[in-house]
């Protein structure tokens, strides 16, 4: 197997572990809130604390990977989040949990922007969408496995053991990454000269620079602002599935705990298909019609359909059909997800880490607002459906913002690369 495809496998495992760690807290949220005696408002703040910290540290981490490379940056990220995943199992009350999850989010920030930089260095530019789709498929596999593994471990050993085990998996991955990966393909042990040539001729970043673009370049880019707005809306939808959906199904739809695992997993199973289809469709259309068309219309279609499905699911009284439409909502959203990350590297070039981090910041602000606001809206209205409908509308707005995104226009016009 070629080294770059070995790297892809390593990233798939990374994505699985990331979403095991990230999703486990919501799956066993009822056990945690019951033991720690947390209200819905407090639980919403705990979930929002992760997103707030994650967003706040996205840009600084993106700048770090642009300056120091993905090897050292991703090692720091995974070790940090693994430690605080383990520490989640030691919390004894609301404030301790709030602080630990905030620091967990701060440590995990920049994980996928850093992976995107490595992908840009190791894969031809025209494969960005499809490679991103495979990595994000891994994240959805982790999200699908999290309910079963978390519930099984929590029932057998208590909810704290879930965090001890998942945190340890991350630490093992980080150690392997540190000793195996190299920032530049030509420095990788065992790689052939033929593969190095293939990578370097096909990738968009021809030379690795550790200089950063001035901030005015970012602030003046309407393209980047549209990308940020789109991803902000996208993560309103995404984080619902990772945070509130288990409680929504159990408390809002009256799903029995014995059926909860597979119902929480279903959206992530469909999301795997959505990730693969979206990434490959975007690369195919980009080859046929150019980056502007290939990225824009795949991204727009996915988010508009996702919002329609979420709204429809919230309006249907029959729980089985409601769950199917909500699951399709994540599948369509994930149709867009790898395309968004491909665009971040398309327009970012050698500053892809900073651009991806900026996009991630905007998205995580959406996550933080959604996670906290859901609890407040629920408390105020007594309805689990109203916040879902609001989220669906915002996701549609994100889809329409794709009309303003042009992946064929990089931020830096005086470049050493071509798109």
C-alpha positions as CSV (number, residue, x, y, z in Angstrom):
1,X,0.0,0.0,0.0
2,X,1.3,3.5,-0.9
3,X,2.3,5.6,2.1
4,X,-0.3,8.2,1.4
5,X,-3.0,5.6,1.7
6,X,-1.5,4.3,4.9
7,X,-1.8,7.9,6.1
8,X,-5.4,7.9,5.1
9,X,-6.0,4.8,7.2
10,X,-4.3,6.4,10.2
11,X,-6.6,9.5,9.7
12,X,-9.7,7.3,9.6
13,X,-8.7,5.8,13.0
14,X,-8.0,9.3,14.3
15,X,-11.5,10.4,13.2
16,X,-13.1,7.4,14.8
17,X,-11.4,8.0,18.1
18,X,-12.2,11.8,17.9
19,X,-15.9,11.1,17.7
20,X,-15.9,8.4,20.3
21,X,-14.4,10.9,22.7
22,X,-16.6,13.7,21.6
23,X,-20.0,12.0,21.3
24,X,-19.8,9.7,24.4
25,X,-20.8,12.4,26.8
26,X,-24.1,13.1,25.2
27,X,-25.0,9.4,24.8
28,X,-24.6,8.8,28.5
29,X,-25.8,12.3,29.4
30,X,-28.8,11.1,31.4
31,X,-26.6,9.0,33.7
32,X,-24.2,11.9,34.2
33,X,-27.0,14.5,34.9
34,X,-28.8,12.1,37.3
35,X,-25.7,11.4,39.3
36,X,-24.4,15.0,39.4
37,X,-28.0,16.4,39.7
38,X,-27.7,18.8,36.7
39,X,-30.6,20.8,35.2
40,X,-31.2,21.1,31.5
41,X,-29.8,24.6,31.5
42,X,-26.6,23.4,33.2
43,X,-26.3,20.5,30.8
44,X,-26.6,22.9,27.9
45,X,-23.9,25.1,29.3
46,X,-21.6,22.0,29.7
47,X,-22.1,21.0,26.1
48,X,-21.7,24.6,25.0
49,X,-18.5,25.0,27.0
50,X,-16.8,22.4,24.8
51,X,-17.8,24.2,21.6
52,X,-16.9,27.7,22.9
53,X,-13.4,26.6,23.8
54,X,-13.0,24.6,20.6
55,X,-14.0,27.6,18.5
56,X,-11.8,30.0,20.5
57,X,-8.7,28.0,19.9
58,X,-9.3,27.0,16.2
59,X,-7.5,30.0,14.7
60,X,-4.4,29.9,17.1
61,X,-4.0,26.2,16.4
62,X,-4.5,26.7,12.6
63,X,-1.7,29.3,12.8
64,X,0.5,26.9,14.7
65,X,0.1,24.1,12.1
66,X,0.9,26.6,9.3
67,X,4.1,27.5,11.2
68,X,5.3,24.3,12.7
69,X,3.6,21.6,10.6
70,X,1.0,18.9,11.3
71,X,3.2,16.3,13.1
72,X,3.9,18.2,16.3
73,X,0.6,20.1,16.2
74,X,-1.6,17.0,16.0
75,X,0.5,15.2,18.6
76,X,-0.1,18.1,21.1
77,X,-3.8,18.2,20.2
78,X,-4.5,14.5,20.7
79,X,-2.5,14.1,23.9
80,X,-4.2,17.2,25.4
81,X,-7.7,16.0,24.6
82,X,-7.0,12.5,25.7
83,X,-5.9,13.7,29.1
84,X,-9.1,15.8,29.6
85,X,-11.2,12.9,28.3
86,X,-9.8,10.8,31.1
87,X,-10.3,13.6,33.6
88,X,-14.0,13.8,32.7
89,X,-14.3,10.5,34.5
90,X,-13.1,12.2,37.7
91,X,-15.6,15.1,37.9
92,X,-17.8,15.5,41.0
93,X,-20.1,18.4,40.2
94,X,-21.3,21.0,37.7
95,X,-18.4,23.5,37.9
96,X,-15.7,20.8,37.7
97,X,-17.4,19.3,34.7
98,X,-17.8,22.7,33.0
99,X,-14.1,23.4,33.4
100,X,-12.9,20.0,32.3
101,X,-15.1,20.1,29.2
102,X,-14.0,23.6,28.4
103,X,-10.3,22.5,28.6
104,X,-11.2,19.4,26.6
105,X,-12.5,21.6,23.8
106,X,-9.5,23.9,24.0
107,X,-7.2,21.0,23.5
108,X,-9.2,19.3,20.7
109,X,-9.4,22.6,18.7
110,X,-7.7,22.5,15.4
111,X,-7.8,18.7,15.0
112,X,-9.4,18.6,11.6
113,X,-7.8,21.8,10.3
114,X,-4.4,20.1,11.1
115,X,-5.5,16.9,9.4
116,X,-6.5,19.0,6.4
117,X,-3.0,20.6,6.2
118,X,-1.5,17.1,6.2
119,X,-3.9,16.0,3.4
120,X,-3.0,19.1,1.3
121,X,0.7,18.1,1.6
122,X,0.3,14.4,0.9
123,X,-2.5,14.2,-1.7
124,X,-3.1,15.6,-5.2
125,X,-5.3,18.7,-5.1
126,X,-8.0,17.1,-7.3
127,X,-8.5,14.4,-4.7
128,X,-9.2,16.7,-1.7
129,X,-12.9,16.2,-1.7
130,X,-12.8,12.4,-1.9
131,X,-10.0,12.1,0.7
132,X,-11.8,14.4,3.1
133,X,-14.9,12.3,2.6
134,X,-13.1,9.1,3.7
135,X,-11.7,10.8,6.8
136,X,-15.1,12.3,7.7
137,X,-16.7,8.9,7.1
138,X,-14.4,7.7,9.9
139,X,-15.8,10.3,12.2
140,X,-19.3,9.2,11.4
141,X,-18.3,5.6,12.1
142,X,-17.1,6.8,15.5
143,X,-20.3,8.6,16.0
144,X,-22.3,5.4,15.1
145,X,-20.2,3.2,17.4
146,X,-20.3,5.7,20.4
147,X,-23.9,4.9,21.5
148,X,-23.3,1.1,21.6
149,X,-19.8,1.2,23.1
150,X,-20.6,4.0,25.6
151,X,-23.9,2.4,26.8
152,X,-22.3,-1.1,27.0
153,X,-19.3,0.2,29.1
154,X,-21.5,2.5,31.2
155,X,-23.9,-0.3,32.1
156,X,-21.1,-2.8,32.9
157,X,-18.6,-0.5,34.7
158,X,-20.2,2.9,35.2
159,X,-20.2,6.0,33.1
160,X,-16.8,7.1,34.3
161,X,-15.0,4.1,32.8
162,X,-16.2,5.2,29.3
163,X,-13.9,8.3,29.5
164,X,-11.0,6.4,31.0
165,X,-11.0,3.9,28.1
166,X,-11.7,6.3,25.2
167,X,-9.1,8.8,26.5
168,X,-6.5,6.0,26.6
169,X,-7.2,5.1,22.9
170,X,-6.4,8.7,22.0
171,X,-3.1,8.6,23.8
172,X,-2.0,5.4,22.1
173,X,-2.8,6.9,18.7
174,X,-0.8,10.1,19.5
175,X,2.3,8.1,20.4
176,X,2.1,6.2,17.1
177,X,1.6,9.4,15.2
178,X,4.7,11.0,16.7
179,X,7.0,8.2,15.8
180,X,5.5,7.3,12.4
181,X,4.4,10.5,10.5
182,X,6.6,13.0,8.7
183,X,5.4,16.4,7.5
184,X,7.1,16.1,4.1
185,X,6.5,12.9,2.1
186,X,10.1,12.8,1.0
187,X,11.1,12.4,4.7
188,X,8.9,9.4,5.3
189,X,10.7,6.1,5.9
190,X,10.1,3.5,3.2
191,X,8.4,5.8,0.6
192,X,9.4,5.3,-3.0
193,X,10.8,8.1,-5.2
194,X,8.0,7.5,-7.6
195,X,5.3,8.2,-5.0
196,X,7.2,11.3,-3.8
197,X,7.2,12.6,-7.4
198,X,3.5,11.8,-7.8
199,X,2.6,13.6,-4.7
200,X,4.7,16.7,-5.2
201,X,3.6,17.1,-8.8
202,X,-0.1,16.7,-8.0
203,X,-0.5,18.7,-4.8
204,X,-1.3,22.4,-4.8
205,X,1.2,23.5,-2.3
206,X,4.5,23.2,-4.2
207,X,6.7,24.5,-1.4
208,X,6.2,24.5,2.4
209,X,6.4,28.0,3.8
210,X,6.1,28.9,7.5
211,X,5.2,32.6,6.8
212,X,1.7,33.7,7.5
213,X,-0.6,36.0,5.5
214,X,-1.4,39.4,7.1
215,X,-4.7,39.5,8.8
216,X,-6.1,42.2,6.5
217,X,-5.9,39.6,3.7
218,X,-8.3,37.4,5.7
219,X,-10.6,40.2,6.8
220,X,-11.1,41.6,3.3
221,X,-12.0,38.3,1.8
222,X,-15.8,38.1,1.0
223,X,-15.1,34.5,0.0
224,X,-13.8,33.6,3.5
225,X,-16.6,35.4,5.2
226,X,-19.2,33.5,3.2
227,X,-17.3,30.2,4.0
228,X,-17.4,31.1,7.7
229,X,-21.1,32.0,7.6
230,X,-21.9,28.7,5.8
231,X,-20.0,26.6,8.3
232,X,-21.5,28.5,11.3
233,X,-25.0,27.4,10.1
234,X,-23.8,23.9,9.2
235,X,-22.6,23.2,12.8
236,X,-25.9,24.4,14.2
237,X,-27.3,21.2,12.6
238,X,-24.2,19.0,13.2
239,X,-23.9,19.6,16.9
240,X,-27.6,18.8,17.5
241,X,-26.8,15.2,16.6
242,X,-23.7,15.1,18.8
243,X,-25.2,16.8,21.8
244,X,-29.0,17.0,22.3
245,X,-30.3,14.2,20.1
246,X,-30.1,11.5,22.7
247,X,-32.1,13.6,25.2
248,X,-34.5,14.7,22.4
249,X,-35.3,11.1,21.6
250,X,-35.5,9.9,25.2
251,X,-37.4,12.8,26.8
252,X,-39.0,14.5,23.8
253,X,-40.1,11.4,21.8
254,X,-40.4,8.9,24.7
255,X,-37.9,6.4,23.2
256,X,-37.1,3.6,25.6
257,X,-33.5,3.4,26.7
258,X,-33.2,-0.1,25.3
259,X,-33.9,1.3,21.8
260,X,-31.9,4.5,22.2
261,X,-28.5,3.2,21.0
262,X,-29.5,2.2,17.5
263,X,-31.7,5.3,17.0
264,X,-28.8,7.6,18.0
265,X,-26.5,5.6,15.7
266,X,-28.7,5.7,12.6
267,X,-28.0,9.3,11.6
268,X,-24.2,8.6,11.8
269,X,-24.6,5.4,9.7
270,X,-26.3,7.4,7.0
271,X,-23.8,10.2,7.5
272,X,-21.0,7.8,6.5
273,X,-22.8,7.4,3.1
274,X,-23.4,11.1,2.9
275,X,-19.7,11.9,3.5
276,X,-18.5,9.5,0.8
277,X,-21.1,10.6,-1.7
278,X,-20.5,14.3,-1.2
279,X,-16.7,14.2,-1.4
280,X,-16.6,12.0,-4.5
281,X,-19.4,13.9,-6.2
282,X,-17.6,17.2,-5.7
283,X,-14.3,15.9,-7.1
284,X,-16.1,14.5,-10.1
285,X,-18.0,17.7,-10.8
286,X,-14.8,19.7,-10.2
287,X,-13.0,17.8,-12.9
288,X,-15.9,18.2,-15.3
289,X,-17.0,21.8,-14.6
290,X,-14.3,23.4,-12.5
291,X,-13.8,24.0,-8.7
292,X,-16.4,26.8,-8.5
293,X,-19.2,24.7,-9.8
294,X,-18.1,21.4,-8.3
295,X,-17.8,22.7,-4.8
296,X,-20.6,25.2,-4.8
297,X,-23.6,23.1,-5.9
298,X,-22.7,20.0,-4.1
299,X,-22.4,22.0,-0.9
300,X,-25.6,24.0,-1.4
301,X,-27.7,20.9,-2.3
302,X,-26.6,19.1,0.9
303,X,-27.4,21.8,3.3
304,X,-30.7,22.9,1.9
305,X,-31.9,19.3,1.9
306,X,-30.5,18.8,5.4
307,X,-32.6,21.7,6.7
308,X,-35.7,20.5,5.0
309,X,-35.3,17.0,6.5
310,X,-34.8,18.4,10.0
311,X,-37.9,20.6,9.8
312,X,-39.9,17.8,8.4
313,X,-38.8,15.4,11.1
314,X,-39.8,17.8,13.8
315,X,-43.3,18.2,12.3
316,X,-44.1,14.5,12.0
317,X,-46.0,12.9,14.9
318,X,-45.0,9.4,14.0
319,X,-41.7,8.8,15.9
320,X,-40.3,6.2,13.4
321,X,-40.7,8.5,10.4
322,X,-39.5,11.4,12.4
323,X,-36.2,9.6,13.2
324,X,-35.8,8.6,9.5
325,X,-36.1,12.2,8.4
326,X,-33.8,13.4,11.1
327,X,-31.3,10.8,10.1
328,X,-31.5,11.9,6.5
329,X,-30.9,15.4,7.8
330,X,-27.4,14.4,9.0
331,X,-26.8,12.4,5.9
332,X,-27.4,15.4,3.7
333,X,-25.4,17.7,6.0
334,X,-22.5,15.3,5.7
335,X,-22.9,15.4,2.0
336,X,-21.6,19.0,2.3
337,X,-19.1,18.5,5.2
338,X,-16.0,17.2,3.2
339,X,-16.7,19.8,0.5
340,X,-16.5,22.6,3.1
341,X,-13.1,21.3,4.3
342,X,-11.9,20.8,0.7
343,X,-12.8,24.5,0.0
344,X,-10.8,25.6,3.1
345,X,-7.7,24.1,1.6
346,X,-8.6,25.2,-1.9
347,X,-8.6,28.8,-1.0
348,X,-6.1,28.6,1.8
349,X,-3.2,27.1,0.0
350,X,0.0,27.2,2.1
351,X,-2.1,29.0,4.8
352,X,-4.7,26.2,4.8
353,X,-4.4,25.7,8.6
354,X,-5.3,29.3,9.4
355,X,-8.2,29.3,6.9
356,X,-9.5,26.0,8.1
357,X,-9.2,27.2,11.7
358,X,-11.0,30.4,10.9
359,X,-13.8,28.4,9.3
360,X,-13.8,26.1,12.3
361,X,-14.1,29.0,14.7
362,X,-17.2,30.3,13.0
363,X,-18.7,26.8,13.1
364,X,-18.0,26.1,16.7
365,X,-19.5,29.4,17.7
366,X,-22.7,28.0,16.1
367,X,-22.2,24.8,18.1
368,X,-21.8,26.7,21.3
369,X,-24.9,28.9,20.7
370,X,-27.0,25.9,19.7
371,X,-26.0,23.7,22.6
372,X,-26.8,26.4,25.2
373,X,-29.8,27.9,23.5
374,X,-31.4,24.5,23.0
375,X,-31.6,24.1,26.8
376,X,-33.0,27.6,27.4
377,X,-35.6,27.3,24.6
378,X,-36.6,23.9,26.0
379,X,-37.0,25.3,29.5
380,X,-38.9,28.3,28.2
381,X,-41.3,26.5,25.8
382,X,-41.4,23.0,27.1
383,X,-41.0,21.8,23.5
384,X,-38.2,19.7,22.0
385,X,-39.5,20.4,18.5
386,X,-39.2,24.2,18.4
387,X,-35.4,24.4,18.6
388,X,-35.1,21.6,16.0
389,X,-37.2,23.7,13.6
390,X,-35.1,26.8,14.2
391,X,-31.9,24.8,13.6
392,X,-33.3,23.5,10.3
393,X,-34.0,27.0,9.1
394,X,-30.5,28.1,9.9
395,X,-29.0,25.1,8.1
396,X,-31.0,26.2,4.9
397,X,-29.5,29.7,5.3
398,X,-26.1,28.1,5.3
399,X,-26.9,26.3,2.1
400,X,-27.9,29.5,0.3
401,X,-24.5,31.1,1.4
402,X,-22.8,28.7,-1.0
403,X,-23.9,31.1,-3.8
404,X,-21.2,33.4,-2.4
405,X,-18.4,30.8,-2.1
406,X,-15.9,30.4,-5.0
407,X,-13.3,27.7,-4.4
408,X,-11.4,28.7,-7.5
409,X,-10.3,32.0,-5.9
410,X,-7.4,31.5,-3.4
411,X,-6.8,34.1,-0.7
412,X,-3.2,34.6,-1.9
413,X,-3.0,35.5,-5.5
414,X,0.8,35.8,-5.7
415,X,1.4,32.1,-5.0
416,X,3.7,29.3,-5.7
417,X,0.8,26.9,-6.4
418,X,-2.1,26.4,-8.8
419,X,-5.6,25.3,-8.0
